[in-house]
Amino acid sequence: MEKLTDTEEYKRDQLIRKIEHAIEHMKLSELEAVSYDLFVKGYLDEA
């Protein structure tokens, strides 16, 4: 993985915060859909 610039790191942190905020307000079925999508794309382990 390549090193991010300060600007890229800032943008990444902002996106993570926005995603965390959105996830906190999702219903279980929506979370399951996101989880499945991340699993299929290889971002989550089976556990």
C-alpha positions as CSV (number, residue, x, y, z in Angstrom):
1,M,0.0,0.0,0.0
2,E,1.3,3.4,-0.9
3,K,1.7,6.3,1.5
4,L,-1.1,8.8,1.4
5,T,-0.4,12.5,1.3
6,D,-1.8,14.6,4.2
7,T,-4.6,15.8,2.0
8,E,-5.5,12.2,1.0
9,E,-5.3,11.1,4.6
10,Y,-7.6,13.9,5.6
11,K,-10.2,13.0,2.9
12,R,-10.0,9.4,3.9
13,D,-10.6,10.2,7.5
14,Q,-13.6,12.4,6.6
15,L,-15.1,9.6,4.5
16,I,-14.6,7.1,7.3
17,R,-16.4,9.4,9.7
18,K,-19.3,10.0,7.3
19,I,-19.6,6.2,6.6
20,E,-19.5,5.5,10.4
21,H,-22.3,8.0,11.0
22,A,-24.5,6.6,8.2
23,I,-23.9,3.0,9.5
24,E,-25.0,3.9,13.0
25,H,-28.4,4.9,11.7
26,M,-29.1,1.9,9.4
27,K,-31.6,-0.8,10.1
28,L,-30.5,-4.4,10.5
29,S,-31.5,-5.4,7.0
30,E,-29.5,-2.5,5.6
31,L,-26.5,-3.5,7.6
32,E,-26.8,-7.1,6.5
33,A,-26.8,-5.9,2.9
34,V,-23.7,-3.8,3.4
35,S,-22.0,-6.6,5.2
36,Y,-22.8,-9.1,2.4
37,D,-21.5,-6.6,-0.3
38,L,-18.2,-6.1,1.7
39,F,-17.9,-9.9,2.2
40,V,-18.4,-10.7,-1.5
41,K,-15.8,-8.0,-2.5
42,G,-13.3,-9.6,-0.1
43,Y,-13.2,-6.8,2.6
44,L,-14.7,-9.0,5.4
45,D,-13.8,-12.4,6.6
46,E,-16.5,-15.1,7.0
47,A,-16.4,-14.5,10.8
